[in-house]
Amino acid sequence: MILQIDLSFLHNAYLEIVVRALAVYVFMIIAIRIFGKKELAQLSVIDLVFILLISNAVQNAMVGPDTSLSGGLVAAGSLFAANYTLKRILYRNKKISNLLQGEAMTLIYKGDINEANCKQAEITMEELEAAVREHGAKDIAHVDLAMLEVDGNISVISDDFKKRSTLAHPRRRKLKGRVIKN
């Protein structure tokens, strides 16, 4: 059985495009949330091809039979507006932000791997070691903290980095927790 939703009750072709575009937007957010944030920051060739195919597959679902320039612009404008609105909501509401984006996960703390979090995030030992090397640490034992951020990137703080950055910038001034407001 194919899922078909009749949007003819909207009686406006452009309103139908807006509803279609928003439905695809919501679907993609849910799908990315379900399949994991790791996929966002660590795109392989297979992931890139997948994203291109998904975008092609959902194009017709967004604009329907209207392949005109105005139909495409309405769909794109709807997506920009939805994205802007969602970003504002996420900025203002931590609960919704955590629900949709998740929270940062500790992967390594003081050289010890949090295997449960790595397993939950589906990060292999090879991927974790590669991230550690990319951040200039010799190995996992030299890592003070590694976090899987909500955007899918892995942040690494190590004693090796602190030593190098202090040597490279001996006159570096430290901020004392102050936030400058304009």
C-alpha positions as CSV (number, residue, x, y, z in Angstrom):
1,M,0.0,0.0,0.0
2,I,1.4,3.4,-1.0
3,L,0.9,6.3,1.3
4,Q,-0.9,9.0,-0.5
5,I,-2.1,12.2,1.0
6,D,-4.6,14.3,-0.9
7,L,-3.8,18.0,-0.5
8,S,-6.4,19.3,-3.0
9,F,-8.5,20.6,-0.1
10,L,-6.0,23.5,0.2
11,H,-7.3,25.0,-3.1
12,N,-4.1,26.9,-3.6
13,A,-1.1,25.5,-5.5
14,Y,1.4,27.6,-3.6
15,L,0.0,26.7,-0.2
16,E,0.2,23.0,-1.3
17,I,3.9,23.5,-2.1
18,V,4.5,25.1,1.3
19,V,2.8,22.2,3.1
20,R,4.7,19.6,1.0
21,A,8.0,21.3,1.6
22,L,7.4,21.5,5.3
23,A,6.4,17.8,5.5
24,V,9.6,16.8,3.8
25,Y,11.6,19.1,6.1
26,V,10.0,17.5,9.2
27,F,10.6,14.1,7.8
28,M,14.3,14.8,7.1
29,I,14.8,16.2,10.6
30,I,13.3,13.1,12.2
31,A,15.2,10.7,9.9
32,I,18.5,12.4,10.7
33,R,17.7,12.3,14.4
34,I,16.9,8.6,14.2
35,F,20.0,7.6,12.1
36,G,22.4,9.6,14.2
37,K,24.4,12.8,14.3
38,K,27.6,11.1,13.5
39,E,26.6,11.0,9.9
40,L,26.5,14.8,9.6
41,A,30.1,15.6,10.3
42,Q,31.8,12.5,8.9
43,L,30.5,12.3,5.3
44,S,32.1,9.6,3.2
45,V,31.6,9.3,-0.6
46,I,28.8,6.9,0.1
47,D,27.1,9.4,2.4
48,L,27.5,12.2,-0.2
49,V,25.9,10.1,-2.9
50,F,23.1,9.2,-0.5
51,I,22.4,12.8,0.3
52,L,22.3,13.7,-3.4
53,L,19.9,10.9,-4.1
54,I,17.7,11.8,-1.2
55,S,17.5,15.4,-2.3
56,N,16.5,14.3,-5.8
57,A,14.0,11.8,-4.4
58,V,12.2,14.4,-2.3
59,Q,12.2,17.2,-4.9
60,N,9.0,16.0,-6.5
61,A,7.4,15.4,-3.2
62,M,7.9,19.1,-2.4
63,V,6.8,20.7,-5.6
64,G,4.4,18.1,-6.9
65,P,3.4,18.7,-10.5
66,D,4.5,22.4,-10.4
67,T,8.0,22.4,-11.8
68,S,7.9,26.2,-12.5
69,L,10.5,28.7,-11.2
70,S,7.9,30.2,-8.9
71,G,7.0,26.7,-7.5
72,G,10.7,26.0,-6.8
73,L,11.1,29.4,-5.1
74,V,8.1,28.9,-2.9
75,A,9.4,25.5,-1.8
76,A,12.9,27.0,-1.2
77,G,11.4,30.0,0.7
78,S,9.3,27.7,2.8
79,L,12.4,25.7,3.7
80,F,14.4,28.8,4.6
81,A,11.5,30.1,6.7
82,A,11.0,26.8,8.5
83,N,14.7,26.5,9.2
84,Y,15.0,30.0,10.5
85,T,12.0,29.5,12.8
86,L,13.3,26.1,14.0
87,K,16.7,27.6,14.8
88,R,15.1,30.4,16.8
89,I,13.0,27.9,18.7
90,L,16.1,25.7,19.4
91,Y,18.0,28.7,20.6
92,R,15.2,29.7,23.0
93,N,14.1,26.3,24.3
94,K,16.7,23.9,25.7
95,K,14.2,21.0,26.1
96,I,13.2,21.1,22.4
97,S,16.9,21.6,21.4
98,N,17.9,18.5,23.4
99,L,15.0,16.5,21.9
100,L,15.8,17.3,18.3
101,Q,19.6,17.7,18.4
102,G,20.5,15.6,21.4
103,E,23.3,16.5,23.8
104,A,27.0,16.3,23.5
105,M,28.5,12.9,24.6
106,T,31.7,12.2,26.4
107,L,33.8,9.7,24.4
108,I,37.1,10.0,26.3
109,Y,37.8,11.4,29.7
110,K,41.3,11.5,31.0
111,G,42.5,8.8,28.6
112,D,39.6,6.4,29.4
113,I,37.2,5.6,26.7
114,N,33.5,5.7,27.5
115,E,32.6,2.5,25.6
116,A,28.9,2.8,26.3
117,N,28.7,6.3,24.7
118,C,30.9,5.2,21.7
119,K,28.6,2.2,21.2
120,Q,25.5,4.3,21.4
121,A,26.9,6.8,18.9
122,E,28.2,4.0,16.7
123,I,31.7,5.3,16.7
124,T,34.4,2.7,16.1
125,M,37.7,2.6,17.8
126,E,39.3,3.4,14.4
127,E,37.1,6.5,14.0
128,L,37.9,7.6,17.5
129,E,41.6,7.2,17.1
130,A,41.5,9.1,13.8
131,A,39.7,12.0,15.5
132,V,42.3,12.0,18.2
133,R,45.1,12.2,15.7
134,E,43.4,14.9,13.7
135,H,43.4,17.0,16.8
136,G,47.2,16.5,17.3
137,A,47.2,14.1,20.2
138,K,49.6,11.1,20.1
139,D,47.0,8.6,21.2
140,I,43.9,8.2,23.3
141,A,46.0,8.0,26.5
142,H,47.0,11.6,26.0
143,V,43.4,12.9,25.6
144,D,41.9,14.8,28.5
145,L,38.5,15.1,27.0
146,A,36.8,14.0,23.7
147,M,33.2,14.9,23.0
148,L,30.8,14.0,20.3
149,E,29.2,17.4,19.7
150,V,25.5,17.9,18.7
151,D,26.6,18.8,15.2
152,G,28.4,15.4,14.8
153,N,31.9,16.7,15.2
154,I,34.3,15.2,17.7
155,S,36.1,17.8,19.8
156,V,39.3,16.7,21.5
157,I,41.2,18.5,24.3
158,S,44.6,17.1,25.2
159,D,47.6,18.0,27.3
160,D,49.7,17.8,24.1
161,F,47.6,20.6,22.5
162,K,47.9,22.7,25.7
163,K,51.7,22.4,25.7
164,R,52.0,23.2,21.9
165,S,49.6,26.2,22.1
166,T,51.3,27.6,25.1
167,L,54.7,27.4,23.5
168,A,53.4,28.8,20.3
169,H,51.7,31.7,22.0
170,P,53.5,32.5,25.2
171,R,51.8,35.9,25.6
172,R,48.4,34.6,25.1
173,R,45.9,36.2,27.5
174,K,43.2,34.1,29.1
175,L,39.6,35.2,29.3
176,K,38.3,35.1,32.9
177,G,34.8,33.9,32.1
178,R,33.6,37.2,30.9
179,V,31.1,37.6,28.1
180,I,31.3,40.8,26.1
181,K,27.9,42.2,25.2
182,N,27.4,44.8,22.5
